[in-house]
Amino acid sequence: MKKLKDEITLVYTKPLLELVATAYKIHSENFAADIEMCKLISVKTGGCPEDCGYCAQSIKYSTAVENNPLLPLEIVRSKIEEAKANGASRVCLGAGYRSPNQRVLDTVIEYVKLIKESGLEACATLGGLSEIQAQELKQAGLDYYNHNIDTSPEYYSEVITTRSFNDRLATIENVAKAGLKVCCGGIIGMGESRADRISFIAALLNMPALPDSIPVNCLVPVDGTPLASKANLDKIELIRLIATLRIYFPLTRIRLSAGRNKLSDAEQAFCFMAGANSIFCGEKLLTTPNISQSKDQLLFAKLGLNNASTSVE
Ligand code: SF4
């Protein structure tokens, strides 16, 4: 692991323009100038027993988030239709649980069927999964399962104490064994060091299954959460992280996720050049703000980027 981290460090710390140029060369050899559009739907919000220090949905913290039980099917159907009309190619169902019980799983399976009927890709993020649960979701048509490692193994306990790093890896292994594609990434700007960011990349490379999709989130400080005062993101570090991920994961979609609304157009353009090629669309993520569809369309037009779902054929 030390050898791998040393290798990654050499890449990560190259002069910035050299690093981004290398990443862009790899990126352009493997992808067109397009951006994948994903829509995140919070199908159940709040009331989560975990203690992720950045999250508004944890019962451990007093935040402004209102608890909502699982959404009725008809509401989810209309949100899926809206996502499709707005150009999304994937719908990700988010719900804050330690692990879903059978009732939850049965309901999510109905949501997944709706997504598949609409012709979109389906992803879910519901907490820890057993292999049998992962198989049930696979059989229902789920394409991806998201479970983030969040940060480096070394910094992890500063962020979460109720679920171990190894618990996360076990879920990722179960997901991969069931034949689901793995979506796994993390958050930067939580007070972690550069060494932690490098160790996070090494951990992704050492997972039981390599991720098919890597969400990169910038910490969105939420009042009432322990990490609210820790937000300290240096945007150049974000660009270095994305470029290094692109070099080590040449075929993986890298999603510029939470916190994108805090980036200028030029900062987003730099992230896309470094290798980010997926975003969440729509004005809200699970609980935090995002960029409006019209602003994204304007940015795509300014940058000469296409929506991946309409540029394939
Ligand atoms: S990030 Fe997910 S698991 Fe952690 S507290 Fe929030 S909803 Fe729960």
py3Dmol code that shows the C-alpha trace and the ligand (Angstrom):
import py3Dmol

protein = """\
ATOM      1  CA  MET A   1       0.000   0.000   0.000  1.00  0.00           C
ATOM      2  CA  LYS A   2       2.848   2.395   0.806  1.00  0.00           C
ATOM      3  CA  LYS A   3       4.366   1.813  -2.653  1.00  0.00           C
ATOM      4  CA  LEU A   4       1.003   2.572  -4.272  1.00  0.00           C
ATOM      5  CA  LYS A   5       0.525   5.718  -2.197  1.00  0.00           C
ATOM      6  CA  ASP A   6       4.058   6.875  -3.114  1.00  0.00           C
ATOM      7  CA  GLU A   7       3.275   6.355  -6.800  1.00  0.00           C
ATOM      8  CA  ILE A   8      -0.011   8.240  -6.527  1.00  0.00           C
ATOM      9  CA  THR A   9       1.767  11.061  -4.659  1.00  0.00           C
ATOM     10  CA  LEU A  10       4.185  11.519  -7.556  1.00  0.00           C
ATOM     11  CA  VAL A  11       1.248  11.922  -9.941  1.00  0.00           C
ATOM     12  CA  TYR A  12      -0.912  14.065  -7.609  1.00  0.00           C
ATOM     13  CA  THR A  13       1.888  16.560  -6.907  1.00  0.00           C
ATOM     14  CA  LYS A  14       3.023  17.159 -10.493  1.00  0.00           C
ATOM     15  CA  PRO A  15       2.882  20.782 -11.653  1.00  0.00           C
ATOM     16  CA  LEU A  16      -0.861  21.424 -12.017  1.00  0.00           C
ATOM     17  CA  LEU A  17      -0.956  22.107 -15.739  1.00  0.00           C
ATOM     18  CA  GLU A  18       1.176  19.057 -16.480  1.00  0.00           C
ATOM     19  CA  LEU A  19      -1.121  16.918 -14.295  1.00  0.00           C
ATOM     20  CA  VAL A  20      -4.275  18.211 -15.977  1.00  0.00           C
ATOM     21  CA  ALA A  21      -2.747  17.862 -19.474  1.00  0.00           C
ATOM     22  CA  THR A  22      -1.913  14.199 -18.744  1.00  0.00           C
ATOM     23  CA  ALA A  23      -5.382  13.575 -17.359  1.00  0.00           C
ATOM     24  CA  TYR A  24      -7.039  15.308 -20.311  1.00  0.00           C
ATOM     25  CA  LYS A  25      -5.077  13.204 -22.816  1.00  0.00           C
ATOM     26  CA  ILE A  26      -6.304  10.009 -21.134  1.00  0.00           C
ATOM     27  CA  HIS A  27      -9.805  11.431 -20.817  1.00  0.00           C
ATOM     28  CA  SER A  28     -10.091  12.410 -24.479  1.00  0.00           C
ATOM     29  CA  GLU A  29      -8.815   8.999 -25.611  1.00  0.00           C
ATOM     30  CA  ASN A  30     -11.633   7.286 -23.715  1.00  0.00           C
ATOM     31  CA  PHE A  31     -14.579   9.694 -23.682  1.00  0.00           C
ATOM     32  CA  ALA A  32     -16.303  12.141 -26.000  1.00  0.00           C
ATOM     33  CA  ALA A  33     -16.848  15.757 -24.918  1.00  0.00           C
ATOM     34  CA  ASP A  34     -20.001  14.843 -23.070  1.00  0.00           C
ATOM     35  CA  ILE A  35     -21.359  14.891 -19.566  1.00  0.00           C
ATOM     36  CA  GLU A  36     -23.529  12.189 -18.020  1.00  0.00           C
ATOM     37  CA  MET A  37     -26.608  13.624 -16.312  1.00  0.00           C
ATOM     38  CA  CYS A  38     -27.881  11.815 -13.221  1.00  0.00           C
ATOM     39  CA  LYS A  39     -30.919  12.694 -11.148  1.00  0.00           C
ATOM     40  CA  LEU A  40     -30.875  12.053  -7.420  1.00  0.00           C
ATOM     41  CA  ILE A  41     -34.270  11.459  -5.796  1.00  0.00           C
ATOM     42  CA  SER A  42     -34.462  11.400  -2.014  1.00  0.00           C
ATOM     43  CA  VAL A  43     -37.121   8.693  -1.608  1.00  0.00           C
ATOM     44  CA  LYS A  44     -36.905   8.799   2.194  1.00  0.00           C
ATOM     45  CA  THR A  45     -35.320  11.706   4.018  1.00  0.00           C
ATOM     46  CA  GLY A  46     -33.947  12.074   7.552  1.00  0.00           C
ATOM     47  CA  GLY A  47     -34.118   9.784  10.572  1.00  0.00           C
ATOM     48  CA  CYS A  48     -30.890   7.946   9.788  1.00  0.00           C
ATOM     49  CA  PRO A  49     -29.216   6.237  12.780  1.00  0.00           C
ATOM     50  CA  GLU A  50     -25.665   6.671  11.385  1.00  0.00           C
ATOM     51  CA  ASP A  51     -23.477   9.568  12.501  1.00  0.00           C
ATOM     52  CA  CYS A  52     -21.762  10.741   9.289  1.00  0.00           C
ATOM     53  CA  GLY A  53     -20.407  14.092  10.461  1.00  0.00           C
ATOM     54  CA  TYR A  54     -21.385  15.974   7.290  1.00  0.00           C
ATOM     55  CA  CYS A  55     -24.959  14.740   6.989  1.00  0.00           C
ATOM     56  CA  ALA A  56     -28.172  16.636   7.683  1.00  0.00           C
ATOM     57  CA  GLN A  57     -30.141  13.372   7.819  1.00  0.00           C
ATOM     58  CA  SER A  58     -28.498  11.842  10.890  1.00  0.00           C
ATOM     59  CA  ILE A  59     -30.672  11.589  14.013  1.00  0.00           C
ATOM     60  CA  LYS A  60     -27.548  12.403  16.045  1.00  0.00           C
ATOM     61  CA  TYR A  61     -27.614  16.050  14.937  1.00  0.00           C
ATOM     62  CA  SER A  62     -30.136  18.821  15.164  1.00  0.00           C
ATOM     63  CA  THR A  63     -30.561  20.166  11.625  1.00  0.00           C
ATOM     64  CA  ALA A  64     -33.321  21.831   9.631  1.00  0.00           C
ATOM     65  CA  VAL A  65     -34.078  18.660   7.647  1.00  0.00           C
ATOM     66  CA  GLU A  66     -37.636  17.363   7.905  1.00  0.00           C
ATOM     67  CA  ASN A  67     -38.140  13.618   8.113  1.00  0.00           C
ATOM     68  CA  ASN A  68     -40.113  12.069   5.276  1.00  0.00           C
ATOM     69  CA  PRO A  69     -41.101   8.408   5.006  1.00  0.00           C
ATOM     70  CA  LEU A  70     -40.757   6.478   1.732  1.00  0.00           C
ATOM     71  CA  LEU A  71     -42.454   8.376  -1.068  1.00  0.00           C
ATOM     72  CA  PRO A  72     -45.634   7.035  -2.700  1.00  0.00           C
ATOM     73  CA  LEU A  73     -45.043   5.292  -6.046  1.00  0.00           C
ATOM     74  CA  GLU A  74     -46.951   7.919  -8.027  1.00  0.00           C
ATOM     75  CA  ILE A  75     -44.726  10.714  -6.757  1.00  0.00           C
ATOM     76  CA  VAL A  76     -41.598   8.737  -7.628  1.00  0.00           C
ATOM     77  CA  ARG A  77     -43.078   8.013 -11.076  1.00  0.00           C
ATOM     78  CA  SER A  78     -43.607  11.707 -11.768  1.00  0.00           C
ATOM     79  CA  LYS A  79     -40.086  12.571 -10.549  1.00  0.00           C
ATOM     80  CA  ILE A  80     -38.644   9.926 -12.898  1.00  0.00           C
ATOM     81  CA  GLU A  81     -40.659  11.307 -15.832  1.00  0.00           C
ATOM     82  CA  GLU A  82     -39.476  14.815 -15.026  1.00  0.00           C
ATOM     83  CA  ALA A  83     -35.841  13.626 -14.819  1.00  0.00           C
ATOM     84  CA  LYS A  84     -36.161  11.937 -18.210  1.00  0.00           C
ATOM     85  CA  ALA A  85     -37.745  15.030 -19.769  1.00  0.00           C
ATOM     86  CA  ASN A  86     -34.834  17.076 -18.398  1.00  0.00           C
ATOM     87  CA  GLY A  87     -32.256  14.856 -20.096  1.00  0.00           C
ATOM     88  CA  ALA A  88     -31.120  12.588 -17.238  1.00  0.00           C
ATOM     89  CA  SER A  89     -29.849   9.162 -18.246  1.00  0.00           C
ATOM     90  CA  ARG A  90     -29.712   7.743 -14.722  1.00  0.00           C
ATOM     91  CA  VAL A  91     -31.909   8.032 -11.665  1.00  0.00           C
ATOM     92  CA  CYS A  92     -30.340   7.444  -8.264  1.00  0.00           C
ATOM     93  CA  LEU A  93     -32.690   6.628  -5.380  1.00  0.00           C
ATOM     94  CA  GLY A  94     -31.361   7.869  -2.042  1.00  0.00           C
ATOM     95  CA  ALA A  95     -32.598   6.877   1.410  1.00  0.00           C
ATOM     96  CA  GLY A  96     -30.867   7.233   4.774  1.00  0.00           C
ATOM     97  CA  TYR A  97     -30.719   3.823   6.485  1.00  0.00           C
ATOM     98  CA  ARG A  98     -28.080   1.810   8.265  1.00  0.00           C
ATOM     99  CA  SER A  99     -29.341  -0.988   6.058  1.00  0.00           C
ATOM    100  CA  PRO A 100     -32.759  -1.415   4.400  1.00  0.00           C
ATOM    101  CA  ASN A 101     -35.241  -3.920   5.866  1.00  0.00           C
ATOM    102  CA  GLN A 102     -37.375  -6.164   3.646  1.00  0.00           C
ATOM    103  CA  ARG A 103     -40.297  -3.705   3.519  1.00  0.00           C
ATOM    104  CA  VAL A 104     -37.972  -0.950   2.339  1.00  0.00           C
ATOM    105  CA  LEU A 105     -36.307  -3.237  -0.173  1.00  0.00           C
ATOM    106  CA  ASP A 106     -39.680  -4.303  -1.603  1.00  0.00           C
ATOM    107  CA  THR A 107     -40.708  -0.668  -2.055  1.00  0.00           C
ATOM    108  CA  VAL A 108     -37.377   0.288  -3.629  1.00  0.00           C
ATOM    109  CA  ILE A 109     -37.768  -2.644  -6.028  1.00  0.00           C
ATOM    110  CA  GLU A 110     -41.060  -1.099  -7.194  1.00  0.00           C
ATOM    111  CA  TYR A 111     -39.267   2.231  -7.741  1.00  0.00           C
ATOM    112  CA  VAL A 112     -36.508   0.463  -9.690  1.00  0.00           C
ATOM    113  CA  LYS A 113     -39.095  -1.154 -11.955  1.00  0.00           C
ATOM    114  CA  LEU A 114     -40.537   2.288 -12.715  1.00  0.00           C
ATOM    115  CA  ILE A 115     -37.085   3.615 -13.640  1.00  0.00           C
ATOM    116  CA  LYS A 116     -36.422   0.662 -15.933  1.00  0.00           C
ATOM    117  CA  GLU A 117     -39.846   1.033 -17.580  1.00  0.00           C
ATOM    118  CA  SER A 118     -38.873   4.592 -18.413  1.00  0.00           C
ATOM    119  CA  GLY A 119     -35.723   3.370 -20.173  1.00  0.00           C
ATOM    120  CA  LEU A 120     -33.273   5.015 -17.753  1.00  0.00           C
ATOM    121  CA  GLU A 121     -30.412   3.509 -15.753  1.00  0.00           C
ATOM    122  CA  ALA A 122     -31.211   2.825 -12.105  1.00  0.00           C
ATOM    123  CA  CYS A 123     -28.951   3.383  -9.100  1.00  0.00           C
ATOM    124  CA  ALA A 124     -29.737   3.262  -5.384  1.00  0.00           C
ATOM    125  CA  THR A 125     -28.015   4.276  -2.177  1.00  0.00           C
ATOM    126  CA  LEU A 126     -29.700   2.763   0.873  1.00  0.00           C
ATOM    127  CA  GLY A 127     -26.848   2.009   3.291  1.00  0.00           C
ATOM    128  CA  GLY A 128     -25.222  -1.361   3.941  1.00  0.00           C
ATOM    129  CA  LEU A 129     -26.388  -4.374   1.900  1.00  0.00           C
ATOM    130  CA  SER A 130     -26.047  -8.129   2.331  1.00  0.00           C
ATOM    131  CA  GLU A 131     -25.258 -10.206  -0.745  1.00  0.00           C
ATOM    132  CA  ILE A 132     -28.849 -11.501  -0.821  1.00  0.00           C
ATOM    133  CA  GLN A 133     -30.258  -7.973  -0.719  1.00  0.00           C
ATOM    134  CA  ALA A 134     -27.888  -6.952  -3.517  1.00  0.00           C
ATOM    135  CA  GLN A 135     -29.079  -9.941  -5.566  1.00  0.00           C
ATOM    136  CA  GLU A 136     -32.728  -8.951  -5.053  1.00  0.00           C
ATOM    137  CA  LEU A 137     -31.998  -5.465  -6.340  1.00  0.00           C
ATOM    138  CA  LYS A 138     -30.035  -6.846  -9.278  1.00  0.00           C
ATOM    139  CA  GLN A 139     -32.940  -9.118 -10.216  1.00  0.00           C
ATOM    140  CA  ALA A 140     -35.302  -6.137 -10.102  1.00  0.00           C
ATOM    141  CA  GLY A 141     -33.156  -4.432 -12.752  1.00  0.00           C
ATOM    142  CA  LEU A 142     -30.960  -2.132 -10.659  1.00  0.00           C
ATOM    143  CA  ASP A 143     -27.823  -1.207 -12.620  1.00  0.00           C
ATOM    144  CA  TYR A 144     -25.640   0.543 -10.028  1.00  0.00           C
ATOM    145  CA  TYR A 145     -25.412   0.626  -6.245  1.00  0.00           C
ATOM    146  CA  ASN A 146     -23.797   3.604  -4.531  1.00  0.00           C
ATOM    147  CA  HIS A 147     -21.904   3.204  -1.285  1.00  0.00           C
ATOM    148  CA  ASN A 148     -19.148   5.745  -0.675  1.00  0.00           C
ATOM    149  CA  ILE A 149     -15.985   5.145   1.327  1.00  0.00           C
ATOM    150  CA  ASP A 150     -16.102   8.921   1.950  1.00  0.00           C
ATOM    151  CA  THR A 151     -12.422   9.534   2.778  1.00  0.00           C
ATOM    152  CA  SER A 152      -9.136   7.797   3.579  1.00  0.00           C
ATOM    153  CA  PRO A 153      -9.116   4.821   5.984  1.00  0.00           C
ATOM    154  CA  GLU A 154      -6.926   6.964   8.289  1.00  0.00           C
ATOM    155  CA  TYR A 155      -9.294   9.961   8.459  1.00  0.00           C
ATOM    156  CA  TYR A 156     -12.502   7.918   8.366  1.00  0.00           C
ATOM    157  CA  SER A 157     -13.043   7.784  12.152  1.00  0.00           C
ATOM    158  CA  GLU A 158     -12.974  11.601  12.288  1.00  0.00           C
ATOM    159  CA  VAL A 159     -16.073  11.559  10.091  1.00  0.00           C
ATOM    160  CA  ILE A 160     -18.080   8.443  11.024  1.00  0.00           C
ATOM    161  CA  THR A 161     -18.034   6.164  14.052  1.00  0.00           C
ATOM    162  CA  THR A 162     -21.191   4.059  13.680  1.00  0.00           C
ATOM    163  CA  ARG A 163     -20.114   2.173  10.545  1.00  0.00           C
ATOM    164  CA  SER A 164     -16.547   1.016   9.990  1.00  0.00           C
ATOM    165  CA  PHE A 165     -14.478   1.380   6.845  1.00  0.00           C
ATOM    166  CA  ASN A 166     -14.460  -2.409   6.569  1.00  0.00           C
ATOM    167  CA  ASP A 167     -18.285  -2.475   6.812  1.00  0.00           C
ATOM    168  CA  ARG A 168     -18.286  -0.248   3.745  1.00  0.00           C
ATOM    169  CA  LEU A 169     -15.910  -2.548   1.875  1.00  0.00           C
ATOM    170  CA  ALA A 170     -18.078  -5.567   2.770  1.00  0.00           C
ATOM    171  CA  THR A 171     -21.140  -3.895   1.190  1.00  0.00           C
ATOM    172  CA  ILE A 172     -19.145  -3.014  -1.915  1.00  0.00           C
ATOM    173  CA  GLU A 173     -18.019  -6.629  -2.171  1.00  0.00           C
ATOM    174  CA  ASN A 174     -21.634  -7.855  -1.819  1.00  0.00           C
ATOM    175  CA  VAL A 175     -22.764  -5.421  -4.507  1.00  0.00           C
ATOM    176  CA  ALA A 176     -20.056  -6.552  -6.922  1.00  0.00           C
ATOM    177  CA  LYS A 177     -20.707 -10.253  -6.233  1.00  0.00           C
ATOM    178  CA  ALA A 178     -24.369  -9.727  -7.138  1.00  0.00           C
ATOM    179  CA  GLY A 179     -23.277  -8.345 -10.522  1.00  0.00           C
ATOM    180  CA  LEU A 180     -24.267  -4.744  -9.801  1.00  0.00           C
ATOM    181  CA  LYS A 181     -21.998  -1.951 -10.974  1.00  0.00           C
ATOM    182  CA  VAL A 182     -20.248  -0.177  -8.120  1.00  0.00           C
ATOM    183  CA  CYS A 183     -20.627   3.564  -7.603  1.00  0.00           C
ATOM    184  CA  CYS A 184     -18.194   4.649  -4.893  1.00  0.00           C
ATOM    185  CA  GLY A 185     -16.468   7.901  -4.078  1.00  0.00           C
ATOM    186  CA  GLY A 186     -16.080  10.423  -1.321  1.00  0.00           C
ATOM    187  CA  ILE A 187     -16.081  13.959  -0.030  1.00  0.00           C
ATOM    188  CA  ILE A 188     -13.269  16.466   0.106  1.00  0.00           C
ATOM    189  CA  GLY A 189     -12.913  19.599   2.175  1.00  0.00           C
ATOM    190  CA  MET A 190     -13.755  17.861   5.485  1.00  0.00           C
ATOM    191  CA  GLY A 191     -10.486  18.850   7.133  1.00  0.00           C
ATOM    192  CA  GLU A 192      -8.571  15.903   5.673  1.00  0.00           C
ATOM    193  CA  SER A 193      -4.947  16.320   4.554  1.00  0.00           C
ATOM    194  CA  ARG A 194      -3.501  15.869   1.085  1.00  0.00           C
ATOM    195  CA  ALA A 195      -2.064  12.553   2.325  1.00  0.00           C
ATOM    196  CA  ASP A 196      -5.654  11.518   3.137  1.00  0.00           C
ATOM    197  CA  ARG A 197      -6.815  12.392  -0.380  1.00  0.00           C
ATOM    198  CA  ILE A 198      -3.999  10.306  -1.804  1.00  0.00           C
ATOM    199  CA  SER A 199      -4.829   7.460   0.566  1.00  0.00           C
ATOM    200  CA  PHE A 200      -8.498   7.728  -0.497  1.00  0.00           C
ATOM    201  CA  ILE A 201      -7.453   7.176  -4.135  1.00  0.00           C
ATOM    202  CA  ALA A 202      -5.298   4.198  -3.067  1.00  0.00           C
ATOM    203  CA  ALA A 203      -8.253   2.755  -1.127  1.00  0.00           C
ATOM    204  CA  LEU A 204     -10.486   3.036  -4.214  1.00  0.00           C
ATOM    205  CA  LEU A 205      -7.832   1.194  -6.231  1.00  0.00           C
ATOM    206  CA  ASN A 206      -7.672  -1.540  -3.594  1.00  0.00           C
ATOM    207  CA  MET A 207     -11.405  -2.123  -3.184  1.00  0.00           C
ATOM    208  CA  PRO A 208     -12.892  -5.595  -3.716  1.00  0.00           C
ATOM    209  CA  ALA A 209     -14.272  -4.235  -7.012  1.00  0.00           C
ATOM    210  CA  LEU A 210     -13.113  -1.182  -8.929  1.00  0.00           C
ATOM    211  CA  PRO A 211     -15.807   1.493  -9.116  1.00  0.00           C
ATOM    212  CA  ASP A 212     -17.634   2.015 -12.417  1.00  0.00           C
ATOM    213  CA  SER A 213     -18.636   5.443 -11.226  1.00  0.00           C
ATOM    214  CA  ILE A 214     -16.851   7.768  -8.754  1.00  0.00           C
ATOM    215  CA  PRO A 215     -18.790  10.641  -7.166  1.00  0.00           C
ATOM    216  CA  VAL A 216     -16.542  13.448  -5.927  1.00  0.00           C
ATOM    217  CA  ASN A 217     -18.362  15.645  -3.435  1.00  0.00           C
ATOM    218  CA  CYS A 218     -17.174  18.919  -1.923  1.00  0.00           C
ATOM    219  CA  LEU A 219     -18.298  19.283   1.675  1.00  0.00           C
ATOM    220  CA  VAL A 220     -21.449  21.360   1.934  1.00  0.00           C
ATOM    221  CA  PRO A 221     -21.429  22.713   5.491  1.00  0.00           C
ATOM    222  CA  VAL A 222     -24.767  21.986   7.173  1.00  0.00           C
ATOM    223  CA  ASP A 223     -25.609  23.867  10.374  1.00  0.00           C
ATOM    224  CA  GLY A 224     -25.910  21.481  13.305  1.00  0.00           C
ATOM    225  CA  THR A 225     -23.474  18.873  11.941  1.00  0.00           C
ATOM    226  CA  PRO A 226     -19.990  18.403  13.459  1.00  0.00           C
ATOM    227  CA  LEU A 227     -18.210  19.148  10.175  1.00  0.00           C
ATOM    228  CA  ALA A 228     -20.099  22.375   9.491  1.00  0.00           C
ATOM    229  CA  SER A 229     -17.134  24.458  10.619  1.00  0.00           C
ATOM    230  CA  LYS A 230     -14.503  22.294   8.935  1.00  0.00           C
ATOM    231  CA  ALA A 231     -15.268  23.179   5.326  1.00  0.00           C
ATOM    232  CA  ASN A 232     -11.929  24.269   3.915  1.00  0.00           C
ATOM    233  CA  LEU A 233     -11.892  23.266   0.285  1.00  0.00           C
ATOM    234  CA  ASP A 234      -9.025  24.489  -1.849  1.00  0.00           C
ATOM    235  CA  LYS A 235     -10.411  24.237  -5.406  1.00  0.00           C
ATOM    236  CA  ILE A 236      -6.957  23.424  -6.775  1.00  0.00           C
ATOM    237  CA  GLU A 237      -6.935  20.317  -4.577  1.00  0.00           C
ATOM    238  CA  LEU A 238     -10.303  19.354  -6.070  1.00  0.00           C
ATOM    239  CA  ILE A 239      -8.839  19.644  -9.571  1.00  0.00           C
ATOM    240  CA  ARG A 240      -5.740  17.654  -8.565  1.00  0.00           C
ATOM    241  CA  LEU A 241      -7.939  14.931  -7.084  1.00  0.00           C
ATOM    242  CA  ILE A 242     -10.113  14.659 -10.198  1.00  0.00           C
ATOM    243  CA  ALA A 243      -7.113  14.625 -12.550  1.00  0.00           C
ATOM    244  CA  THR A 244      -5.370  11.918 -10.511  1.00  0.00           C
ATOM    245  CA  LEU A 245      -8.562   9.851 -10.420  1.00  0.00           C
ATOM    246  CA  ARG A 246      -8.864  10.186 -14.209  1.00  0.00           C
ATOM    247  CA  ILE A 247      -5.284   8.930 -14.659  1.00  0.00           C
ATOM    248  CA  TYR A 248      -5.847   5.900 -12.389  1.00  0.00           C
ATOM    249  CA  PHE A 249      -9.421   5.196 -13.540  1.00  0.00           C
ATOM    250  CA  PRO A 250      -9.333   5.913 -17.290  1.00  0.00           C
ATOM    251  CA  LEU A 251     -12.711   4.323 -18.055  1.00  0.00           C
ATOM    252  CA  THR A 252     -14.736   5.386 -15.019  1.00  0.00           C
ATOM    253  CA  ARG A 253     -17.309   8.179 -15.030  1.00  0.00           C
ATOM    254  CA  ILE A 254     -16.206  10.746 -12.443  1.00  0.00           C
ATOM    255  CA  ARG A 255     -19.151  12.689 -11.055  1.00  0.00           C
ATOM    256  CA  LEU A 256     -18.764  16.264  -9.851  1.00  0.00           C
ATOM    257  CA  SER A 257     -21.419  15.974  -7.154  1.00  0.00           C
ATOM    258  CA  ALA A 258     -22.365  17.930  -4.020  1.00  0.00           C
ATOM    259  CA  GLY A 259     -20.980  21.425  -3.698  1.00  0.00           C
ATOM    260  CA  ARG A 260     -20.885  22.041  -7.468  1.00  0.00           C
ATOM    261  CA  ASN A 261     -23.042  25.131  -6.918  1.00  0.00           C
ATOM    262  CA  LYS A 262     -20.114  26.711  -5.064  1.00  0.00           C
ATOM    263  CA  LEU A 263     -17.849  26.408  -8.123  1.00  0.00           C
ATOM    264  CA  SER A 264     -17.577  29.154 -10.742  1.00  0.00           C
ATOM    265  CA  ASP A 265     -18.119  28.310 -14.421  1.00  0.00           C
ATOM    266  CA  ALA A 266     -14.349  28.431 -14.947  1.00  0.00           C
ATOM    267  CA  GLU A 267     -13.719  26.107 -11.969  1.00  0.00           C
ATOM    268  CA  GLN A 268     -16.271  23.631 -13.310  1.00  0.00           C
ATOM    269  CA  ALA A 269     -14.652  23.842 -16.766  1.00  0.00           C
ATOM    270  CA  PHE A 270     -11.272  23.054 -15.206  1.00  0.00           C
ATOM    271  CA  CYS A 271     -12.818  20.047 -13.410  1.00  0.00           C
ATOM    272  CA  PHE A 272     -14.286  18.798 -16.722  1.00  0.00           C
ATOM    273  CA  MET A 273     -10.902  19.204 -18.393  1.00  0.00           C
ATOM    274  CA  ALA A 274      -9.250  17.272 -15.558  1.00  0.00           C
ATOM    275  CA  GLY A 275     -11.620  14.369 -16.191  1.00  0.00           C
ATOM    276  CA  ALA A 276     -14.969  14.922 -14.500  1.00  0.00           C
ATOM    277  CA  ASN A 277     -17.697  13.842 -16.914  1.00  0.00           C
ATOM    278  CA  SER A 278     -20.845  13.335 -14.900  1.00  0.00           C
ATOM    279  CA  ILE A 279     -23.048  15.634 -12.804  1.00  0.00           C
ATOM    280  CA  PHE A 280     -26.240  15.559 -10.813  1.00  0.00           C
ATOM    281  CA  CYS A 281     -28.907  17.662 -12.491  1.00  0.00           C
ATOM    282  CA  GLY A 282     -31.805  19.507 -10.870  1.00  0.00           C
ATOM    283  CA  GLU A 283     -31.964  22.130  -8.185  1.00  0.00           C
ATOM    284  CA  LYS A 284     -31.655  19.850  -5.149  1.00  0.00           C
ATOM    285  CA  LEU A 285     -29.528  16.860  -4.186  1.00  0.00           C
ATOM    286  CA  LEU A 286     -30.624  14.742  -1.199  1.00  0.00           C
ATOM    287  CA  THR A 287     -30.843  17.729   1.120  1.00  0.00           C
ATOM    288  CA  THR A 288     -28.370  20.281  -0.245  1.00  0.00           C
ATOM    289  CA  PRO A 289     -28.735  22.806  -3.092  1.00  0.00           C
ATOM    290  CA  ASN A 290     -27.565  22.178  -6.656  1.00  0.00           C
ATOM    291  CA  ILE A 291     -27.487  24.132  -9.927  1.00  0.00           C
ATOM    292  CA  SER A 292     -30.647  24.760 -11.955  1.00  0.00           C
ATOM    293  CA  GLN A 293     -31.159  22.936 -15.256  1.00  0.00           C
ATOM    294  CA  SER A 294     -31.162  26.187 -17.210  1.00  0.00           C
ATOM    295  CA  LYS A 295     -27.817  27.310 -15.731  1.00  0.00           C
ATOM    296  CA  ASP A 296     -26.283  23.927 -16.588  1.00  0.00           C
ATOM    297  CA  GLN A 297     -27.572  24.135 -20.153  1.00  0.00           C
ATOM    298  CA  LEU A 298     -26.061  27.585 -20.505  1.00  0.00           C
ATOM    299  CA  LEU A 299     -22.731  26.337 -19.161  1.00  0.00           C
ATOM    300  CA  PHE A 300     -22.739  23.316 -21.510  1.00  0.00           C
ATOM    301  CA  ALA A 301     -23.402  25.654 -24.458  1.00  0.00           C
ATOM    302  CA  LYS A 302     -20.595  28.008 -23.380  1.00  0.00           C
ATOM    303  CA  LEU A 303     -18.145  25.121 -23.017  1.00  0.00           C
ATOM    304  CA  GLY A 304     -19.251  23.151 -26.100  1.00  0.00           C
ATOM    305  CA  LEU A 305     -20.200  20.103 -24.028  1.00  0.00           C
ATOM    306  CA  ASN A 306     -23.051  17.691 -24.820  1.00  0.00           C
ATOM    307  CA  ASN A 307     -25.390  15.657 -22.673  1.00  0.00           C
ATOM    308  CA  ALA A 308     -23.991  12.083 -22.878  1.00  0.00           C
ATOM    309  CA  SER A 309     -27.488  10.579 -23.261  1.00  0.00           C
ATOM    310  CA  THR A 310     -28.196  12.591 -26.411  1.00  0.00           C
ATOM    311  CA  SER A 311     -24.722  12.402 -27.938  1.00  0.00           C
ATOM    312  CA  VAL A 312     -24.331   8.594 -28.006  1.00  0.00           C
ATOM    313  CA  GLU A 313     -26.268   7.683 -31.153  1.00  0.00           C
TER     314      GLU A 313
END
"""
ligand_1 = """\
8
SF4
S -24.720 9.930 4.879
Fe -26.263 8.323 4.645
S -25.703 6.822 6.204
Fe -24.638 8.720 6.775
S -26.047 9.769 8.218
Fe -26.478 10.548 6.151
S -28.162 9.295 5.386
Fe -27.235 8.213 7.113
"""
view = py3Dmol.view(width=600, height=400)
view.addModel(protein, "pdb")
view.setStyle({"model": 0}, {"cartoon": {"style": "trace"}})
view.addModel(ligand_1, "xyz")
view.setStyle({"model": 1}, {"stick": {}})
view.zoomTo()
view.show()
